[in-house]
Amino acid sequence: MMRTRPLKVALLGCGVVGSEVARIMTTHAADLAARIGAPVELAGVAVRRPDKVREGIDPALVTTDATALVKRGDIDVVVEVIGGIEPARTLITTAFAYGASVVSANKALIAQDGAALHAAADEHGRDLYYEAAVAGAIPLIRPLRESLAGDKVNRVLGIVNGTTNFILDAMDSTGAGYQEALDEATALGYAEADPTADVEAFDAAAKAAILAGIAFHTRVRLDDVYREGMTEVTAADFASAREMGCTIKLLAICERAADGGSVTARVHPAMIPLSHPLANVREAYNAVFVESEAAGQLMFYGPGAGGSPTASAVLGDLVAVCRNRIGGATGPGESAYAALPVSPMGDVVTRYHISLDVADKPGVLAQVATVFAEHGVSIDTVRQSGKDGEASLVVVTHRASDAALGGTVEALRKLDTVRGVASIMRVEGE
């Protein structure tokens, strides 16, 4: 039997995502009511510019006083899509205190203060859901938090930022340089006017923190994630990758140590074999691999950003939270019982591709090989080319720790036959 009293929803933010959430709530009202078991009513919309025309939204619902909206006391669910740390954090905790559950798409806030927000939700017996914070329309948080709750996840590996994937895909497919590909992404609306959060991997790092925390039942903050942007990737790097049968992607990698005693979380560009499924993720799409003991390897793929895809994830959470509200229950909260330490990047073991500018004369390769050996880094392959006294030396290592590789490179820079280190890139997915 359907409940007749509607569940009241407050919407904080009405930009690209918020307006799409409001539109779907209106146009799909009957379907949402049938799925939830009660009507859902948009009770208020908090915005910064109240005079802007918002098609399909009753102007009487629009307010600039977000605090008053979440303090009304009759709001069942607050949907937060304004982003940033403040005032979002205060508005969310205030919503809990005044009896509302929260659905958020705020990756930065969840990555930085997820533990405190979960604690506030638990204190007041309310839900905090944030599927839209990680990979747009792709269901990822709920499978990790619920479907795989009885399994042991060992690794999460994927492309979680559509802007950077579009840029790198353009560089790979057309031979364009970084700036040229970025300009194209901006012109097509895939990159913001200030793309720093994307290209310097802040966005992906926040998502990695969230994924690692859920996957490993451990609190992983944004500061725990090693972050390396992609602005230094060049057309020459792609040429080297192609010679190895690889391409380059900006990857978020969350791993449990082999002994199970610690975890790592990192985001950086990496070469991956063309045979790997992630190599074929094109344009602005996202894809994430989850590797667990019982289920094996799972792949989640789809659009990772944009108004409609993100709104789809928000509405999925809204339905779940509203169902919990009717049933007088709450869904899964934070699970951090494992409390595993987060290892520093220096402990991470992977393969490396190092390109050196060297003098083209006898004995250079022997000198370079000696440095690698002295630092305990095993060489897999070496390729040398050059003329007129200058040469390029490309070394691909076997698996080595980041700390060992760092010591190796520092020693290489001191050789008088090494003119410079042209590039260093990790090799993943072998």
Secondary structure as GFF3:
##gff-version 3
##sequence-region A 1 430
A	DSSP	beta_strand	7	12	.	.	.	ID=ss1
A	DSSP	alpha_helix	16	27	.	.	.	ID=ss2
A	DSSP	alpha_helix	29	36	.	.	.	ID=ss3
A	DSSP	beta_strand	40	46	.	.	.	ID=ss4
A	DSSP	three_ten_helix	59	61	.	.	.	ID=ss5
A	DSSP	beta_strand	62	63	.	.	.	ID=ss6
A	DSSP	alpha_helix	66	70	.	.	.	ID=ss7
A	DSSP	beta_strand	77	80	.	.	.	ID=ss8
A	DSSP	alpha_helix	88	97	.	.	.	ID=ss9
A	DSSP	beta_strand	101	104	.	.	.	ID=ss10
A	DSSP	alpha_helix	107	123	.	.	.	ID=ss11
A	DSSP	beta_strand	128	129	.	.	.	ID=ss12
A	DSSP	alpha_helix	132	135	.	.	.	ID=ss13
A	DSSP	alpha_helix	141	142	.	.	.	ID=ss14
A	DSSP	pi_helix	143	147	.	.	.	ID=ss15
A	DSSP	beta_strand	153	159	.	.	.	ID=ss16
A	DSSP	alpha_helix	162	174	.	.	.	ID=ss17
A	DSSP	alpha_helix	178	187	.	.	.	ID=ss18
A	DSSP	alpha_helix	196	199	.	.	.	ID=ss19
A	DSSP	alpha_helix	202	216	.	.	.	ID=ss20
A	DSSP	three_ten_helix	222	224	.	.	.	ID=ss21
A	DSSP	beta_strand	226	227	.	.	.	ID=ss22
A	DSSP	alpha_helix	235	243	.	.	.	ID=ss23
A	DSSP	beta_strand	246	256	.	.	.	ID=ss24
A	DSSP	beta_strand	263	273	.	.	.	ID=ss25
A	DSSP	three_ten_helix	277	280	.	.	.	ID=ss26
A	DSSP	beta_strand	285	292	.	.	.	ID=ss27
A	DSSP	beta_strand	296	303	.	.	.	ID=ss28
A	DSSP	alpha_helix	307	327	.	.	.	ID=ss29
A	DSSP	three_ten_helix	345	347	.	.	.	ID=ss30
A	DSSP	beta_strand	349	359	.	.	.	ID=ss31
A	DSSP	alpha_helix	364	374	.	.	.	ID=ss32
A	DSSP	beta_strand	379	387	.	.	.	ID=ss33
A	DSSP	beta_strand	390	397	.	.	.	ID=ss34
A	DSSP	beta_strand	400	401	.	.	.	ID=ss35
A	DSSP	alpha_helix	402	413	.	.	.	ID=ss36
A	DSSP	beta_strand	418	427	.	.	.	ID=ss37
###
